[in-house]
Amino acid sequence: MKFTKMHGIGNDYIYVNCFEEKVDNPEKVSIYVSDRRKGIGSDGLVLIMPSDKADFRMRIFNADGSEADMCGNGLRCCALHALRTTGKFPDALVTAAGSIETRLICRSPFVCALNLGRPIFSDLPDGAGGEGCRAVALNTGAPHIVVADCGLACAESMWRRNKDSFNVDWVQINKDGVLKIVTFERGVGRTAACGTGAAAAFAASRRVLGFSDLTAKVSAEGGDTEVYEENGNIWIAGEARFVYDGNFCADDFC
């Protein structure tokens, strides 16, 4: 089975072009290919599929085999895949979270922006907070709890208690206005970056942390994401990069 490895600021996935390939057991395949010692190594598996609403549809499976609704960095890589394979940049891409509007910013290095829509705030789950930190629950295409005024250990502890339902983002506003973020993702754990997490950190900081800018640089271990608000919608912009093409044998594990 042919695959492509790509990453968005360190958030790496294995991509399979399902216009040409067939994946019968994506949950098992994702666990196998994601293993960084015994497999290819990634945060998960992304299937690029046909759609009747846009040029491409994305299905994403976490490293533990669970399926996610949305991945901002993964979706930017899908847009890069479209440009590499068809020569055309897609105006929109479809995920389980809905159709996502896209904008091409630069071809080389490849940078595009995604419209994640309006953030949806919700009540915190039982047991969130209460550890001397501030916490906000919201959905930016994927469910997040953003925590501040605490250490990383607190954020990781909250993620472990809620890891089947939420991603958890630790955020700190630096003196220069940059939002520093660390994300613990559902089905993966701590990751180098998270696109929907960057959007969640931005929206939560504007709501409860006194951050008032309409645009921000969100800095993660893997790199920076530009996040901005436009007509109430949250946009994220950043790089996506091709790493390599390869093959693996599905018969070895299915």
C-alpha positions as CSV (number, residue, x, y, z in Angstrom):
1,M,0.0,0.0,0.0
2,K,1.4,3.4,-1.0
3,F,1.5,6.2,1.5
4,T,2.9,9.7,1.9
5,K,4.3,11.1,5.1
6,M,3.7,14.8,5.7
7,H,3.6,17.2,8.7
8,G,2.2,20.5,9.7
9,I,4.8,22.2,12.0
10,G,5.7,18.8,13.5
11,N,2.2,17.3,13.7
12,D,3.0,14.3,11.5
13,Y,0.6,11.9,9.8
14,I,0.6,9.0,7.3
15,Y,-1.6,9.8,4.3
16,V,-3.2,7.3,2.0
17,N,-4.7,8.4,-1.3
18,C,-8.0,6.4,-1.3
19,F,-8.7,7.4,-4.9
20,E,-6.1,4.7,-5.7
21,E,-5.7,2.6,-2.5
22,K,-8.1,0.8,-0.2
23,V,-7.8,0.6,3.6
24,D,-10.1,-2.0,5.0
25,N,-9.1,-1.7,8.7
26,P,-8.1,1.9,9.2
27,E,-8.2,1.6,13.0
28,K,-5.7,-1.2,13.0
29,V,-3.6,0.3,10.3
30,S,-3.3,3.6,12.3
31,I,-2.1,1.8,15.4
32,Y,0.5,-0.1,13.3
33,V,1.9,2.7,11.2
34,S,1.9,5.3,14.0
35,D,4.2,3.2,16.2
36,R,7.5,5.1,16.3
37,R,9.6,2.0,16.9
38,K,7.8,-0.8,15.1
39,G,5.9,1.2,12.4
40,I,6.5,4.3,10.3
41,G,6.0,6.7,13.2
42,S,3.3,9.4,13.3
43,D,0.5,11.0,15.3
44,G,-2.0,9.0,13.2
45,L,-3.4,8.0,9.8
46,V,-5.2,10.2,7.4
47,L,-7.3,8.9,4.5
48,I,-7.8,11.2,1.5
49,M,-11.1,10.3,-0.1
50,P,-13.6,11.4,-2.7
51,S,-16.4,13.7,-1.7
52,D,-19.6,14.9,-3.3
53,K,-19.3,18.3,-1.6
54,A,-15.6,19.2,-2.4
55,D,-12.6,17.8,-4.2
56,F,-11.4,15.8,-1.2
57,R,-12.7,14.4,2.1
58,M,-10.4,13.7,5.0
59,R,-10.9,10.9,7.6
60,I,-8.4,10.9,10.4
61,F,-7.5,8.2,12.9
62,N,-5.4,8.9,16.0
63,A,-2.3,6.8,17.0
64,D,-4.5,4.6,19.2
65,G,-6.9,3.8,16.4
66,S,-9.8,6.1,17.5
67,E,-11.3,8.4,14.8
68,A,-11.3,12.2,15.2
69,D,-13.5,14.7,13.6
70,M,-10.9,17.3,12.6
71,C,-7.2,18.1,12.5
72,G,-6.1,21.5,11.4
73,N,-2.5,20.6,10.6
74,G,-3.6,17.4,8.9
75,L,-6.1,19.3,6.7
76,R,-3.4,21.7,5.6
77,C,-1.3,18.7,4.5
78,C,-4.3,17.4,2.6
79,A,-4.4,20.7,0.7
80,L,-0.7,20.3,0.0
81,H,-1.4,16.8,-1.3
82,A,-4.1,18.2,-3.6
83,L,-1.7,20.8,-5.0
84,R,1.1,18.2,-5.5
85,T,-1.1,15.6,-7.2
86,T,-3.5,17.7,-9.2
87,G,-1.8,21.1,-9.5
88,K,-5.0,22.7,-8.1
89,F,-5.4,24.2,-4.7
90,P,-8.8,23.2,-3.2
91,D,-11.2,26.0,-2.1
92,A,-12.6,23.7,0.6
93,L,-12.0,20.3,2.1
94,V,-14.5,18.1,3.9
95,T,-14.1,16.6,7.3
96,A,-16.4,14.9,9.8
97,A,-16.7,18.4,11.4
98,G,-18.0,19.9,8.1
99,S,-16.7,21.6,5.0
100,I,-13.7,23.8,5.8
101,E,-12.9,26.9,3.7
102,T,-9.3,27.2,2.6
103,R,-7.0,30.0,1.4
104,L,-3.6,29.6,-0.3
105,I,-1.1,32.0,1.1
106,C,2.2,30.8,-0.4
107,R,3.2,27.9,-2.7
108,S,6.9,27.6,-1.6
109,P,7.2,27.1,1.3
110,F,3.6,25.9,1.2
111,V,1.4,27.9,3.6
112,C,-2.4,27.9,3.7
113,A,-5.2,29.1,6.0
114,L,-8.3,27.3,7.2
115,N,-11.6,28.8,8.4
116,L,-12.5,26.8,11.6
117,G,-15.7,28.8,12.1
118,R,-17.0,30.3,15.3
119,P,-15.7,28.7,18.5
120,I,-18.4,26.9,20.5
121,F,-18.0,27.3,24.3
122,S,-19.4,24.7,26.7
123,D,-19.5,23.8,30.4
124,L,-16.4,22.1,31.8
125,P,-16.7,18.4,32.5
126,D,-16.9,17.3,36.1
127,G,-13.5,17.3,37.7
128,A,-11.9,19.9,35.4
129,G,-10.3,22.8,37.1
130,G,-10.2,23.1,40.9
131,E,-6.4,22.8,40.9
132,G,-5.5,26.5,41.1
133,C,-5.8,26.9,37.3
134,R,-8.3,28.6,35.0
135,A,-10.0,26.3,32.5
136,V,-12.2,26.8,29.5
137,A,-14.0,24.2,27.4
138,L,-14.8,24.9,23.8
139,N,-14.9,23.3,20.3
140,T,-12.9,24.6,17.4
141,G,-13.6,21.7,15.1
142,A,-12.4,19.4,17.9
143,P,-13.2,19.5,21.6
144,H,-10.6,21.2,23.8
145,I,-10.1,22.3,27.4
146,V,-7.7,25.2,27.6
147,V,-5.9,25.7,30.9
148,A,-3.8,28.6,32.2
149,D,-2.2,29.7,35.4
150,C,-0.9,26.3,36.2
151,G,2.0,24.0,35.4
152,L,2.2,21.4,32.6
153,A,1.8,18.6,35.1
154,C,-1.7,20.0,35.9
155,A,-2.6,20.1,32.2
156,E,-1.4,16.6,31.6
157,S,-3.3,15.4,34.7
158,M,-6.5,17.0,33.4
159,W,-5.9,15.4,30.0
160,R,-5.5,11.9,31.6
161,R,-8.9,12.3,33.3
162,N,-10.6,13.5,30.2
163,K,-8.5,12.0,27.3
164,D,-11.4,10.1,25.8
165,S,-13.4,13.2,25.3
166,F,-11.2,16.3,25.2
167,N,-7.8,17.5,24.0
168,V,-6.1,19.7,26.7
169,D,-4.1,22.8,25.9
170,W,-1.8,24.6,28.3
171,V,-1.4,28.2,27.3
172,Q,0.7,31.1,28.5
173,I,0.7,34.7,27.2
174,N,4.2,35.9,26.8
175,K,5.2,39.5,27.3
176,D,5.6,40.0,23.6
177,G,2.0,38.9,23.0
178,V,2.9,35.5,21.7
179,L,0.7,32.6,23.0
180,K,2.8,29.7,24.1
181,I,1.0,26.4,23.9
182,V,1.5,22.7,24.7
183,T,-1.2,20.3,23.6
184,F,-2.1,16.8,24.9
185,E,-4.3,15.2,22.2
186,R,-7.0,12.6,22.4
187,G,-5.7,9.2,21.3
188,V,-2.1,10.5,21.0
189,G,-0.7,12.3,24.0
190,R,1.6,15.3,23.9
191,T,2.1,16.4,20.3
192,A,4.5,18.9,18.7
193,A,1.6,21.1,17.5
194,C,-2.2,21.2,17.1
195,G,-4.1,23.4,14.7
196,T,-7.5,23.3,16.4
197,G,-5.6,23.7,19.7
198,A,-4.0,26.9,18.5
199,A,-7.4,28.2,17.6
200,A,-8.8,27.1,21.0
201,A,-6.0,28.8,22.9
202,F,-6.5,32.0,21.0
203,A,-10.3,32.0,21.5
204,A,-10.1,31.1,25.2
205,S,-7.4,33.7,25.8
206,R,-9.6,36.4,24.4
207,R,-12.5,35.2,26.5
208,V,-11.0,34.8,30.0
209,L,-7.3,35.8,30.0
210,G,-7.6,39.4,28.9
211,F,-6.0,38.9,25.4
212,S,-7.6,41.4,23.1
213,D,-5.8,41.2,19.8
214,L,-7.6,40.0,16.7
215,T,-4.5,38.2,15.5
216,A,-1.8,36.2,17.4
217,K,1.2,34.0,16.9
218,V,0.6,30.7,18.7
219,S,4.0,29.1,19.4
220,A,4.2,25.3,19.9
221,E,7.2,22.9,20.1
222,G,6.9,22.2,16.4
223,G,6.5,25.8,15.2
224,D,4.2,28.7,15.0
225,T,0.6,29.1,13.8
226,E,-0.9,32.4,12.9
227,V,-4.4,32.7,14.3
228,Y,-6.8,35.5,13.6
229,E,-10.5,36.4,13.8
230,E,-12.5,37.5,10.8
231,N,-16.2,38.2,11.1
232,G,-16.4,36.1,14.2
233,N,-14.7,33.1,12.6
234,I,-11.3,31.8,13.7
235,W,-8.7,31.2,11.0
236,I,-5.4,29.4,11.4
237,A,-2.5,29.7,9.0
238,G,0.8,27.7,8.8
239,E,3.1,25.5,6.9
240,A,2.6,22.0,5.7
241,R,5.5,19.9,4.4
242,F,6.0,16.8,2.3
243,V,8.4,14.3,4.0
244,Y,8.5,11.2,1.7
245,D,6.5,8.6,-0.2
246,G,6.7,4.9,0.7
247,N,5.0,1.5,0.8
248,F,3.9,-0.8,3.5
249,C,2.4,-4.3,3.5
250,A,-1.1,-4.3,5.0
251,D,-1.1,-8.2,5.1
252,D,1.5,-8.0,7.9
253,F,-1.0,-6.9,10.5
254,C,-4.6,-7.1,9.3
